[in-house]
Amino acid sequence: MKKLSMEELNRLSVEEFKEADKVPVVIVLDNIRSLNNIGSAFRTSDAFRIKKIYLCGITGTPPHRDIQKTALGATESVDWEYFDHTLEAIAALKTEGFQICSLEQVDHSTMLNKFSPQPESKYALVFGNEVFGVEDEVIAASDHVLEIPQMGTKHSLNISVSMGIAIWDFVNKLGSLKD
């Protein structure tokens, strides 16, 4: 067994990525304060060919060196749009037929492993502020509130970890992963 070289990985160029079919999922970042977490959102979205990222409220926007530090160029491949308020992004996405899925711990949430996204639907995954989570108004406007099951002593995961888990889960369940 040996590590694959960059050529052997056979990754898309930025131009090929832009032209390629995308997974019917977008990411909404609700007031994310860490520029490194924003960069991670871009890098994870690139890895799973996510359609677009919506940056909302205090969430930083490219170009910024601290976003680039973790995005590693993914700000060039993944489309993004900024909204002053997350609810504005949610309203726009609903008019485009997206189902809104906030990732948060609330009463009556659906555990991520129990949620079955439908292949004919489009989904917006909302991730909230590192301290306060997803805004209450955004939760109320959501079609689904999903929770990542946890078994340890800590009450939450870092947003970049939550994004990786949730995005991989959706891409896998929608049958978009290569064999």
Beta strands, then each sheet from edge to edge (+ up, - down):
strand 1: 23-30
strand 2: 50-56
strand 3: 79-83
strand 4: 98-103
strand 5: 110-111
strand 6: 122-128
strand 7: 144-147
sheet 1: 3+ 2+ 1+ 6+ 4+ 7+ 5+
end
